[in-house]
Amino acid sequence: WTCDCGIGYLYKASTNSCDDINECADPDQCVNGVCQETVPGDFQCNCDQGYEFYNKTHCKDVDECLQNPCQLACSNTEGSYTCICLHGWWTADNNRTCVREPWNTCEQICE
């Protein structure tokens, strides 16, 4: 006869039993996230901000630019994004809209 251990368990011959595997001890589990043991024999990945659940063991970067968060142009980065403005403009406090640089306005008359 053989002992058939379920997923998340490993057969231990010395005790003739199935022992729970600590999947979270593997550094390749939940890349870009945090591994959490849920119930014996299972775990889940809690992804970092800017990442989404990809498969049982990984979190992948979310392309926030697909949601058009920027007024003009968007550059996706790992776990985030950057809005791009034209020369002479800069991103406002909300990091999404472009505003004129105050020193480039012609409100003052020079003599």
TAMO-V553344 format. One line per field, one symbol per residue. ss: DSSP state (A for helix, B for strand, O for the rest). psi: psi as a letter, one per 40 degrees, with the letter a starting at -180 (. if undefined). burial: + if it has 16 or more other ideal C-beta (glycine too) atoms within 10 Angstrom, else -. A space follows every 10 residues. Layout:
# TAMO-V553344
ss->???
psi->???
burial->???
This chain:
# TAMO-V553344
ss->OOOOOOOOBB BBOOOOBBBB OOAAAOOOOO BOBBBBBOOO OOBBBBBOOO BBBBBOOBBB BOOAAAAOOO OOBBBBBOOB BBBBOOOOBB BOOOOOOBBB OAAAOOOOOO O
psi->iihhiiheih hhddefihih hgdeeheehf hfahhhhcih eiiihhiihe iihdadeihi hhgddeefei dciihhihea ihihiiheii hidefdihih hdeeifdhhh .
burial->----+--++- -------+-- +-+-----++ +++-+-+--- +-+++-+--+ +------++- ++-++----+ +--+------ +-+-+---+- +------+-- ---------- -
